Structures are given as C-alpha cells and as structure tokens.
C-alpha cells in the first residue's frame, strides 16, 4: 500500500498572513457586532418569548423573563469567546474555529467542523436576508407596495447579489458600509427603550423582573428558561465570526479579543434591555404569544409604533432592514472563509483557495457560498434549518473550549502553539463552557441534535471521498494528549528531552545527524541507521534537511506503532 506523504509541519502551522490586513480594533468590534445585532434583536424576542412560555408549561407571564434568558445565554458564550480569543492570537488565520479544531484534532474532525460552521453561518445569514420581510410588510402601505412570501424571496435574492459584490471588493469596503448602519441602529433602539420609560408607556416596569422571580421558583420554569436560553443562543453565535477573518485583522492578538469581548458586552446589554422594555410595554397576547397564533416577527416595529408613533416606527423598520442586510454581508464573509481554509488544507478542491487578483478576497469561495445561500432562500425553510445548524454551533463552542484544554496540556511538545493572549485563569472557565453548551444542546431539543448529527455524517463522507486522498499526515496535539492520559507521559517526556538534548544549536530543528543521535538515545525504539535515515527523509517532504519537534513526535509514534 502506497504511503501518503507526511506534511511539512512548518508550512501547516505557519500562521503568517497571506492577504492584505485592513481591520483595526474599532473595525473588529463593528464586524463582530454586526454579526450579532440583526435578527437576534429585530425578530427573535417574540419567538423566544413563545419558546419560554410553552417550554415552562404555560406559566402565566413567563415570557416576560426573556431578558434573563438573554443574559444567561451571553454568560454561556463567554467561555467560548475567551477560548477563541486565546486560539485566535496563536492562529490568526482565515477559517477561525475550523483552523483551531483541525490543527488540534486532525483532518477528519476538521472536515466535520468546517462543514458544520460553513452551513451554520450560511443558513443563518440566509435567514437574516429574508428575516426583514416582516418589517417590509409592516411599512408596505407607506412604501406603496404589496409584499408577500414570493416577493420576500425575490428581494432577498437581489440583496444577496449586492452582498456578494460587496464581499468580492473586500472587508475594507464592508467596514465602511456597516459602521454607520450599526451605530445608528443601536442608537435608535436605545432611544426607543429610553422613550418607553420616560414617557410612561412602560407602565409597569417591574413586570419582567417579577416574571423572572416567578420562573425561577419552579422546576418547570427553569426548564422553560433553559430552553429559551438555548433558543436565543443563536443571537450570540456571530461573536465568533470575526475570528474567521483573522488574516484581515491588524494586530490580531490584540484586536480579535477586543472585537469579541466589546461586541459581546454591547450585545448582551442591548438584548436584555430591549426584551425587558418590550415586555414592560406589551402583554404576551399583544405579540401573538399564548394565543395559539404566530408570534410577531417585527416586535421592535410594534414597540417603536407604541412609543413614538408611525414616523419613529418607519425609521426603525428601515434600520432593521439595513441591519439584517448587514448580517447577510458579514455572514457571507465569514461563511466563505471556511471553504477557503479547507481548500488550503487540501480538504476541498484547490480552486476554492484562489484569491482575487485585485481585491485579494477568496472570490470563488464567496461565489460558491452565495449560490448555496440563494438555493437555501428559494427552496428551504431557512428558519428551521438555521435552528438545526445552531445545534452544531453549540458543539463547535464545546470543541473550542476542549481545544484550549488540550493545547495547554501539550504546548511543550507542540511548540508552534504560542498564544499572545491568554486569560490568567484555571481551566474551570473552559470546563464551565463545555458543560453549559452541552446542556443547551440537550435543552434545544431533538432537532438541534439531528442537525449536529447530520453535519457529522456529511463531514465524514466528504473527508473519505476527497480529503483522505489529498490531506497530509502529521502528529496533532490530540494524539499527544491521548498518549499522556494513557499513562505514556513519561515516554513523551523522554522524547522531548531527547529532542532538546540533540538540538545543539537550540533552533528547534534537528538535522539528520542530530535526529539520529536523538533516536538512538531512546533505547525503546529501533536504532538501525537505515531505518532512522528512511524515516527522516520520509518526513522531510520539502527536502530542507531539518525536522521540527512536531515531526519528531510523529516519527516516534510511527516507529512505535511499527515496533508493536
């Protein structure tokens, strides 16, 4: 059987930029915030309120506790954001979570994660592009149009074409477009909330707080709260999108954490504040909750109309349309990075790796993702599919937290992992993130689990049909981690000591002579010169005459397996 070539470790774990950087700290915050502030605020509140109400067994007024669900969901996101901040500072490469997971666990898990992330981002973005239809319906009289479902799809496709063209031009133009939209939208939503309390429209401001107390006083209430927390998790997953464009960010070790943490904090305040205000003004029945009908898909329009009249409501509707279009912009940007990164790792066709000669964007990956978004808009129930895809996003957050635990455990053996940002805390943060995201996955229901399972199956099929025939082989941190927990820590330690002892020039590389000395110092491995030389040249794919510590650990494992 022909042996596939081993990977050049230095190339695989080279996280230097290949594209022009154009995003600073403020731009990182805007891109991250724009990926969250959209359907999560303009569409989800009434839908999530219904989820809370019915999951709690119909506790009267339970929907008003939605503000607490938004806060709890944001807290669950924090460990994943902390982990991603550390990982992104060590691996600022296009593909974000896919890159972290693939470099940690290997190509099979990497393929599954890349496919799941791509589908999640793509479908959620497609939903954002048609999610504003309720706001167009709300103002259709003012606009002098008649708007139905087919018209919504046509409009979404037209906006998708515009979104695609903007993405081809690059994130610099994207930032210029999104900045005024996001800032104005956030400001106006806050204005609506302030007006609600200042003019007395929110007549009973204690209702949401009392509802939260009531919900937490029973087991059914906690179940409903947990289910709603899982539901609104969708509103926060955009916080990780900024990491997917790591190569576009200036000083990513500083600006990626800034973008994630600032935008997450702002989003939590906005979500909790607007949902608190909404149910201080309206009873659930006013928004279609508990009536057996469909919950309002334009709750913020109703709030603005109640608080400030038709003019303010019209402005809010326009901003909602623009903001959710912005969500489509960043969604396509983030989603297109996954096929690009997977192609670069030989898990997908090499054509998807091509960069536009002028704009330096992965244009073929953008086109392919855009086409799939269009098909989803036309043929699929995007709201349901996006919820299914969100199940895999919860698994991604779980995997990201596990990545940090694994990499910290083996960073002495895998010296390429050198994060420039690291929160000085124990691994309890990551453990909390793992437990809480898995709990939300269960609470989200069987559909989310089916979505995650589907991504896993399709990812395995994709890898076996293409990636396994092209991908390079290397020792991954997960392999080293498993060896350690199987009581082989001493052998790994001996291998690392042997490497460092043989590295006479202290440059983290071994030539053939040094490699031979290191191998022979490990008397539990074959010491024949021919075998050692053959393995050295097999691993030295680029024929530069040196091996680094990752390649060294790979040969140790390979020779150990052959000895067994």
C-alpha positions in Angstrom: 0.0 0.0 0.0 1.4 3.3 -1.0 2.1 5.6 1.9 0.8 9.2 1.6 3.4 11.8 2.2 3.8 13.4 5.5 3.0 17.1 5.9 5.6 19.9 6.2 4.8 20.9 9.8 6.3 24.3 9.4 4.0 25.1 6.5 0.9 23.6 8.1 1.4 25.6 11.3 2.5 28.8 9.6 0.0 31.4 10.7 1.5 34.4 8.9 -0.8 36.4 6.8 -1.3 35.8 3.1 -3.9 38.5 2.5 -3.9 42.3 3.0 -4.8 43.4 6.5 -7.3 46.2 6.8 -9.3 45.8 10.0 -8.3 47.5 13.3 -9.8 47.3 16.8 -12.8 49.5 16.0 -13.5 47.6 12.8 -13.2 44.3 14.6 -15.9 45.5 17.1 -18.2 46.6 14.3 -17.8 43.4 12.2 -18.4 41.3 15.3 -21.4 43.4 16.5 -22.9 43.5 13.0 -22.8 39.7 13.0 -25.0 39.7 16.2 -27.2 42.7 16.1 -29.7 41.7 13.5 -32.4 39.1 13.6 -31.4 38.5 17.3 -32.9 41.8 18.3 -35.4 42.6 15.5 -37.0 39.1 15.0 -36.2 36.7 17.9 -37.7 38.4 21.0 -41.3 37.3 20.4 -40.3 33.9 19.0 -38.1 33.3 22.0 -40.8 34.6 24.4 -43.1 31.9 23.0 -40.5 29.3 23.5 -40.1 30.3 27.1 -43.9 30.3 27.7 -44.6 26.9 26.2 -41.5 25.2 27.5 -42.3 26.3 31.0 -45.7 24.7 30.8 -47.6 27.9 30.2 -46.7 29.7 33.4 -48.6 33.0 33.2 -46.4 35.9 32.2 -43.3 33.7 31.9 -42.4 35.2 28.5 -41.6 38.4 30.2 -38.5 36.8 31.8 -36.9 36.6 28.4 -34.3 39.3 29.4 -32.9 36.8 31.9 -32.6 34.2 29.2 -30.6 36.6 27.0 -28.2 37.3 30.0 -27.7 33.6 30.7 -27.1 32.8 27.1 -24.5 35.5 26.9 -22.7 34.1 30.0 -22.6 30.7 28.3 -20.9 32.3 25.3 -18.2 34.0 27.4 -16.0 30.9 28.0 -16.1 30.1 24.2 -15.2 33.8 23.5 -12.3 33.6 26.0 -11.0 30.4 24.4 -11.4 31.8 20.9 -9.5 34.9 21.9 -6.6 32.8 23.0 -6.7 30.5 20.0 -7.1 33.3 17.5 -4.0 35.0 19.0 -2.0 31.9 18.3 -3.6 31.1 14.9 -4.8 34.3 13.3 -5.7 32.5 10.1 -8.8 32.6 7.9 -11.2 29.9 8.9 -11.4 30.7 12.6 -12.8 27.8 14.7 -12.2 25.4 11.8 -8.5 26.1 11.9 -8.3 25.7 15.7 -10.2 22.4 15.7 -8.4 21.0 12.6 -4.9 21.8 13.9 -5.8 20.3 17.3 -7.7 17.2 16.4 -6.8 16.4 12.8 -8.4 16.4 9.3 -11.4 14.2 10.0 -12.7 16.3 12.9 -11.5 19.4 10.9 -13.7 18.5 7.9 -16.7 18.0 10.1 -16.2 21.3 11.9 -15.5 23.2 8.7 -18.7 21.8 7.0 -20.8 22.5 10.1 -19.5 26.0 10.6 -20.0 26.8 6.9 -23.6 25.5 6.9 -24.4 27.3 10.2 -23.1 30.7 9.0 -24.5 30.3 5.6 -28.0 29.3 6.7 -28.2 31.9 9.5 -27.2 34.6 7.0 -29.8 33.4 4.5 -32.3 33.7 7.3 -31.2 37.2 8.1 -31.7 38.2 4.4 -35.3 37.1 4.5 -35.9 37.9 8.2 -36.6 41.5 7.5 -39.7 40.7 5.3 -41.9 41.3 8.4 -40.6 44.8 8.6 -41.3 45.4 4.9 -44.8 44.1 5.4 -45.2 46.5 8.3 -44.4 49.5 6.2 -45.7 48.3 2.8 -48.6 50.8 3.0 -46.1 53.7 3.4 -44.0 52.3 0.6 -46.9 51.8 -1.7 -46.2 48.1 -2.3 -47.8 44.7 -1.8 -45.4 42.3 -0.2 -45.9 38.5 0.1 -43.6 35.5 0.6 -42.6 35.2 -3.0 -41.7 38.9 -3.1 -39.7 38.5 0.1 -37.6 35.8 -1.6 -37.1 37.9 -4.7 -35.9 40.8 -2.6 -33.6 38.6 -0.6 -32.0 37.3 -3.8 -31.5 40.8 -5.1 -29.9 41.8 -1.8 -27.8 38.7 -1.9 -26.4 39.7 -5.3 -25.4 43.1 -3.9 -24.0 41.5 -0.8 -21.8 39.2 -2.9 -20.5 42.0 -5.0 -19.5 43.9 -1.8 -17.8 40.9 -0.3 -15.7 40.5 -3.5 -14.5 44.0 -3.0 -13.2 43.1 0.5 -13.7 43.8 4.2 -12.4 47.4 4.0 -15.5 48.4 1.9 -17.6 46.2 4.1 -16.5 48.1 7.2 -17.3 51.4 5.7 -20.8 50.3 4.9 -21.6 48.6 8.2 -20.2 51.2 10.6 -22.9 53.9 10.2 -25.7 51.3 9.9 -24.7 49.5 13.1 -24.1 52.7 15.1 -27.3 54.3 14.0 -29.4 51.1 14.6 -28.0 50.5 18.1 -28.6 54.2 18.9 -32.2 54.2 17.7 -33.1 51.0 19.5 -31.7 52.5 22.7 -33.7 55.7 22.1 -36.9 53.6 21.8 -36.2 52.0 25.1 -35.5 55.3 26.8 -38.6 56.8 25.4 -40.7 53.9 26.6 -39.7 54.5 30.2 -39.5 58.3 30.1 -43.0 58.9 28.6 -44.7 56.4 30.8 -45.5 53.9 28.0 -43.8 51.2 30.1 -46.4 51.5 32.8 -45.3 48.5 34.9 -41.6 48.3 34.8 -41.4 45.6 37.4 -43.3 43.0 35.3 -40.2 41.5 33.6 -38.3 41.3 36.9 -41.3 39.7 38.7 -41.6 37.3 35.9 -38.0 36.2 36.3 -38.5 35.6 40.0 -41.7 33.6 39.3 -40.0 31.5 36.6 -37.0 30.6 38.9 -39.4 29.5 41.6 -40.4 26.2 39.9 -38.8 23.3 38.1 -40.9 23.9 35.0 -39.9 27.5 35.0 -36.2 26.6 35.0 -36.8 24.1 32.1 -38.5 26.8 30.2 -35.8 29.3 31.0 -33.1 26.8 29.9 -34.9 26.1 26.6 -35.3 29.9 25.9 -31.6 30.4 26.8 -30.7 27.7 24.2 -33.1 29.4 21.7 -31.5 32.9 22.0 -28.0 31.4 21.8 -28.5 31.9 18.1 -28.3 35.7 18.7 -24.8 35.4 20.0 -23.0 33.0 17.7 -22.0 35.9 15.5 -19.4 36.9 18.1 -17.1 34.2 16.7 -17.4 35.4 13.1 -14.6 38.0 13.5 -12.2 35.1 14.2 -13.0 33.6 10.8 -11.4 36.7 9.1 -8.3 36.7 11.3 -6.0 37.3 8.3 -7.8 40.6 7.6 -7.2 41.9 11.1 -4.3 44.2 12.1 -2.5 43.0 15.3 -4.9 40.1 15.7 -3.5 39.1 19.1 -4.9 42.4 20.4 -7.8 43.4 18.1 -9.5 40.0 17.9 -10.1 39.8 21.7 -11.2 43.4 21.6 -13.7 42.8 18.8 -15.2 39.7 20.5 -15.4 41.0 24.1 -16.6 44.5 23.5 -19.2 43.4 20.9 -20.4 40.6 23.2 -20.8 43.0 26.1 -22.7 45.5 24.0 -24.9 42.8 22.5 -25.8 41.4 25.9 -26.9 44.9 27.1 -28.9 45.5 24.0 -30.7 42.2 24.0 -31.5 42.2 27.7 -32.5 45.8 27.7 -34.8 45.7 24.6 -36.5 42.5 25.8 -37.0 44.0 29.2 -38.5 47.0 27.6 -40.7 45.1 25.2 -42.5 43.1 27.9 -42.8 46.2 30.1 -44.9 47.7 27.3 -46.7 44.7 25.9 -48.6 41.8 27.2 -47.7 38.5 25.5 -51.1 38.3 23.7 -50.2 41.7 22.0 -47.3 39.9 20.3 -49.0 36.7 19.5 -47.7 34.7 22.5 -50.1 32.3 24.1 -52.9 33.0 21.6 -52.2 29.9 19.5 -51.2 32.1 16.6 -47.8 33.1 15.2 -45.6 35.4 17.4 -44.8 38.8 15.9 -41.8 38.8 13.6 -41.5 42.6 13.9 -41.7 43.2 17.6 -39.4 46.2 17.6 -41.6 47.9 15.0 -44.6 47.4 17.3 -42.6 48.8 20.2 -41.5 51.9 18.2 -45.0 52.5 17.0 -46.4 52.3 20.5 -43.7 54.6 21.9 -43.0 57.2 19.2 -45.7 56.9 16.5 -45.6 56.0 12.8 -42.5 58.1 11.9 -40.3 56.5 14.5 -41.6 53.1 13.6 -40.9 53.7 10.0 -37.3 54.7 10.8 -36.9 51.6 12.9 -38.2 49.4 10.1 -35.7 50.8 7.6 -32.9 50.3 10.1 -34.0 46.7 10.8 -33.9 46.0 7.0 -30.5 47.6 6.7 -29.1 45.9 9.8 -30.2 42.4 8.8 -28.8 43.0 5.3 -25.6 43.8 7.1 -25.9 40.5 8.9 -26.1 38.9 5.5 -22.9 40.8 4.5 -20.8 39.6 7.4 -22.4 36.2 7.3 -21.3 35.6 3.7 -17.9 37.0 4.5 -17.5 34.6 7.5 -19.0 31.6 5.8 -16.8 31.9 2.7 -13.7 31.7 4.8 -14.3 28.1 5.7 -14.2 26.6 2.2 -11.2 28.8 1.6 -9.4 27.5 4.7 -10.4 23.9 4.0 -9.1 24.1 0.4 -5.8 25.4 1.7 -5.6 22.3 3.9 -6.4 20.0 0.9 -9.8 19.0 2.4 -11.6 20.6 -0.6 -10.8 21.4 -4.2 -7.8 23.6 -4.6 -9.8 26.1 -6.8 -11.6 27.4 -3.7 -8.2 28.6 -2.4 -7.8 31.1 -5.2 -7.6 34.8 -4.2 -9.0 37.6 -6.4 -6.0 39.2 -8.3 -7.2 42.8 -7.5 -9.2 42.7 -4.3 -7.3 39.8 -2.6 -10.5 38.0 -1.5 -11.4 34.3 -1.8 -13.8 35.1 -4.7 -14.6 31.5 -5.8 -15.4 30.5 -2.2 -17.6 33.6 -1.9 -19.4 32.8 -5.2 -20.0 29.2 -4.1 -21.3 30.2 -0.7 -23.5 32.8 -2.3 -25.1 30.3 -4.7 -25.8 27.9 -1.8 -27.4 30.8 0.2 -29.6 31.6 -2.8 -30.7 28.0 -3.1 -31.5 27.9 0.7 -33.5 31.1 0.4 -35.6 29.8 -2.5 -36.1 26.1 -1.6 -35.6 25.7 2.2 -37.4 26.6 5.4 -34.4 28.7 6.4 -35.7 29.3 10.0 -35.9 25.6 10.8 -32.7 24.8 9.0 -30.8 27.6 10.8 -32.1 26.2 14.1 -30.8 22.8 13.2 -27.4 24.3 12.2 -27.3 26.1 15.6 -27.1 22.7 17.2 -23.7 22.2 15.6 -22.7 25.7 16.6 -23.1 24.6 20.2 -20.9 21.6 19.5 -18.3 24.0 18.0 -18.3 26.1 21.1 -17.8 22.9 23.1 -14.9 21.8 20.8 -13.2 25.2 21.0 -13.1 25.0 24.8 -11.7 21.5 24.6 -9.0 22.8 22.2 -7.7 25.1 24.8 -7.5 22.4 27.4 -5.7 20.1 25.0 -3.3 22.6 23.7 -2.3 23.9 27.1 -1.6 20.4 28.2 0.8 19.6 25.3 2.3 23.0 24.4 5.7 21.9 25.5 5.6 19.2 22.8 3.9 21.3 20.2 5.9 24.5 20.3 4.0 26.2 17.4 1.2 27.0 19.9 2.3 30.3 21.3 -0.8 32.4 22.1 -0.1 36.1 22.6 -3.4 36.5 24.6 -4.1 34.2 27.5 -6.5 34.8 30.3 -4.8 34.1 33.6 -7.3 31.6 35.0 -7.6 28.0 35.6 -9.3 25.6 33.1 -12.5 25.9 35.1 -13.6 28.6 32.6 -13.3 26.0 29.8 -15.0 23.3 31.8 -17.9 25.6 32.5 -18.2 26.3 28.8 -18.2 22.6 27.9 -20.9 21.7 30.4 -23.1 24.7 29.7 -23.0 24.3 25.9 -23.8 20.6 26.0 -26.7 21.4 28.4 -28.1 23.9 26.0 -27.7 21.4 23.1 -29.9 19.0 25.0 -32.4 21.7 26.0 -32.7 22.9 22.4 -34.3 19.7 21.6 -34.0 16.7 19.2 -33.9 18.9 16.1 -30.7 20.5 17.1 -29.1 17.1 17.9 -30.3 15.9 14.5 -28.6 18.9 12.9 -25.4 18.2 14.6 -25.5 14.5 13.7 -26.2 15.4 10.0 -23.2 17.6 9.9 -21.0 14.9 11.4 -22.2 12.2 8.9 -21.8 14.5 5.9 -18.4 15.7 7.1 -17.1 12.1 7.4 -18.4 11.3 3.9 -16.7 14.4 2.5 -13.4 13.5 4.1 -13.5 9.9 2.9 -14.4 10.9 -0.6 -11.8 13.7 -1.1 -9.8 14.8 1.9 -8.4 11.4 2.8 -6.9 11.2 -0.7 -5.1 14.5 -0.5 -4.5 15.6 3.1 -1.1 15.4 4.7 -0.4 13.3 7.8 1.1 14.7 10.9 1.2 14.4 14.7 -1.6 16.5 16.2 -1.9 17.8 19.8 -4.9 15.5 20.4 -2.7 12.4 19.7 -0.1 13.7 22.2 -2.9 14.5 24.7 -4.3 10.9 24.4 -0.8 9.5 24.9 -0.5 11.5 28.1 -3.8 10.4 29.6 -3.0 6.8 28.7 0.0 6.9 31.1 2.5 7.4 28.4 3.5 10.8 29.7 6.9 9.5 30.7 7.7 8.3 27.2 6.7 11.6 25.6 8.7 13.5 28.2 11.7 11.3 27.3 11.2 12.1 23.6 11.0 15.8 24.2 14.2 15.7 26.4 15.9 13.7 23.7 14.9 16.3 21.1 16.2 19.2 23.2 19.4 17.4 24.0 20.1 16.7 20.3 19.2 20.3 19.3 22.8 21.6 19.8 22.1 24.9 18.1 18.9 25.5 20.1 16.9 26.4 17.0 14.1 23.9 17.5 15.2 21.9 14.5 17.2 18.7 14.0 19.4 17.7 11.1 20.0 14.1 10.1 23.0 13.7 12.5 21.1 15.3 15.4 18.0 13.3 14.6 20.0 10.1 14.6 21.5 10.9 18.0 18.1 11.7 19.5 16.6 8.4 18.2 19.4 6.3 19.5 19.1 7.9 22.9 15.7 6.4 23.1 16.6 2.8 23.6 13.0 1.6 23.3 13.0 2.5 19.6 14.8 0.8 16.7 18.3 2.1 16.4 19.3 0.8 12.9 20.8 3.6 10.8 18.9 2.7 7.7 15.6 2.8 9.4 16.3 6.1 11.1 17.5 7.7 7.8 14.4 6.4 5.9 12.1 7.9 8.4 14.0 11.2 8.4 13.7 11.6 4.6 10.1 10.4 4.6 9.1 13.2 7.0 11.4 15.8 5.3 9.0 16.3 2.4 10.3 19.7 1.4 13.9 18.4 1.4 15.3 21.2 3.6 17.3 18.8 5.7 15.6 19.6 9.0 12.8 18.4 11.2 11.0 20.3 14.0 9.6 18.8 17.3 6.2 18.0 15.8 7.8 16.0 13.0 10.0 14.3 15.6 7.0 13.3 17.8 5.4 12.0 14.6 8.3 9.7 13.8 8.4 8.5 17.4 4.7 7.5 17.2 5.1 5.9 13.7 8.1 3.9 14.8 6.4 2.8 18.0 3.4 1.5 16.0 5.7 -0.4 13.6 7.5 -1.9 16.6 4.2 -3.1 18.1 
